[in-house]
Amino acid sequence: MIESPDNALPGIDRSTATPLHRQVYERFRTAIEHGVLRPGDRVASARSLASELGVARGTVEAAYSQLAGEGYFCAQGQAGTVVSPSLPVQRPVRAGSRPVADAPALAGPAAPPPPPLQLGIPALDAFPRKLWARLMARRARAMGAADLFYGDPAGHAPLREAIAAYLRVSRGVACQPAQVFVTGGYRASLALVARTLLVRDDRVWIEDPGYAPTRDVLHSAGHRVVPVPVDDEGLMVARGVRRSPKARMAVVTPSHQAPLGVSMSLARRLQLLDWASRAKAWIVEDDYDGEYRYAGAPLPALKSLDGHDRVLYAGSFSKVLYPGLALGYLVVPESLRERFENASRIASNGCPQIMQATVADFMRDGHFSRHLKKMRLLYARRRALLVEALHKAFGDGVRINLQAGGMHLIARFEGHRDSDVVLARRAQAAGLNCQPLSARGTTSVESQGLLMGFTNVASPTQARQLATRLRAALG
Ligand SMILES: Cc1ncc(COP(=O)(O)O)c(C=O)c1O
């Protein structure tokens, strides 16, 4: 039921000469004309709206009867009163503004699926939706009055426990549940770290090329980012030390560098930890897709080598479950736990309890490890399909340097004199969401190539069609 949305029916103004029933009438009419209320929407009963607005029931009934008389409302017996379904649908406009032709409409519930080759999206067709719906329904049914209260802003306790158990076994990260903070995803985790540990103008090493949101979050929090080059062993620590020895923090993707896909070598990991402990700097380990490794077992996290407690570990459920879930987590050293408890209390009300509880059930009941295992096999197969199709379509014209893990590949097109930015634009014009590698960093010459997500390439036929379309697009 649509019950007087704020921008449809602001408070009644008793100081004007306009009668109260007229104010109610006009507010509904404007809401309908501005598309805030749509044909078929139910409106509150006269009794409940009168009580909400603090006016007599007869006042609202007078307005409703005028609206019905003019064709705006239509009574539907037991079902109550609705906005007349026969009215034309109006485009919504912003509160307080006059209707304008180009007012932005909110996306409907059925957003279009991501375009082919989109990066960083798990296989949406392979998510166990039925099982998930069952777990969520079970949680919804079991909800008691106490579950309606605020949750712990640091996270739902059973989920923090499940994450700690998972990290210990699968990622080699030894932590207590109290060190785990549930967040709205990686950016929320990074923003929480920055807010808690940094002050304005602090310098932070970031990877070059790297993940743009890392730079954006730090920038917008008033910190100075220092791009540090990445080679095939990961972040070049010596370069970072040369450029900014006194940086307060480094943000790295050691399991699977974003976007190059290399794993940080053990030597570099130790060098980075050594710098952090001597400089009293922090390291944020962004382990966004470390679970996906197709040759051998997943690498232990950098955090597992953190003898001096300098590493904050950031994980996300976007890749291992689905991005619309918007949940991630942060593991902090025990010495920082209290500071983060305070900071998370200040930051927000936490994340929705029912979603956290559902993820906890999914992990606890063993579905999570089964799902990961299935996805690892599926992604290895889908990657092979795309690689084979690209080789068939481009022959020697394409070079694909596969890494041990990840959810995307980098294809380099030999013999093309155009930059990867131009090639990506052509691919995108053909509906293929390839991204230029060079746009991800400040060093350009050797970092040319097209990034392509392979996780949603569902069949050999689709792989062939995509590769043929790409070939035609690139020319
Ligand atoms: C490098 C990197 N880090 C983190 C994430 C996860 O971000 P979020 O939790 O905001 O979905 C992504 C997702 O694409 C990523 O590519």
The ligand as an SDF file (V2000), in Angstrom:
LIG
                    3D

 16 16  0  0  0  0  0  0  0  0999 V2000
   39.8250   -5.1140   -6.9300 C   0  0  0  0  0  0  0  0  0  0  0  0
   38.4780   -5.2640   -6.3190 C   0  0  0  0  0  0  0  0  0  0  0  0
   38.3380   -5.1520   -4.9960 N   0  0  0  0  0  0  0  0  0  0  0  0
   37.1480   -5.2930   -4.3960 C   0  0  0  0  0  0  0  0  0  0  0  0
   36.0250   -5.5800   -5.1170 C   0  0  0  0  0  0  0  0  0  0  0  0
   34.7140   -5.8140   -4.3810 C   0  0  0  0  0  0  0  0  0  0  0  0
   34.0070   -4.7060   -4.2420 O   0  0  0  0  0  0  0  0  0  0  0  0
   32.5460   -4.7070   -3.5620 P   0  0  0  0  0  0  0  0  0  0  0  0
   32.6290   -5.4370   -2.2650 O   0  0  0  0  0  0  0  0  0  0  0  0
   32.3420   -3.2340   -3.3940 O   0  0  0  0  0  0  0  0  0  0  0  0
   31.6170   -5.3110   -4.5440 O   0  0  0  0  0  0  0  0  0  0  0  0
   36.1000   -5.6660   -6.4880 C   0  0  0  0  0  0  0  0  0  0  0  0
   34.8650   -5.8870   -7.2660 C   0  0  0  0  0  0  0  0  0  0  0  0
   34.8060   -5.7650   -8.4570 O   0  0  0  0  0  0  0  0  0  0  0  0
   37.3610   -5.5360   -7.1150 C   0  0  0  0  0  0  0  0  0  0  0  0
   37.4910   -5.6770   -8.4330 O   0  0  0  0  0  0  0  0  0  0  0  0
  1  2  1  0
  2  3  1  0
  2 15  2  0
  3  4  2  0
  4  5  1  0
  5  6  1  0
  5 12  2  0
  6  7  1  0
  7  8  1  0
  8  9  2  0
  8 10  1  0
  8 11  1  0
 12 13  1  0
 12 15  1  0
 13 14  2  0
 15 16  1  0
M  END
$$$$
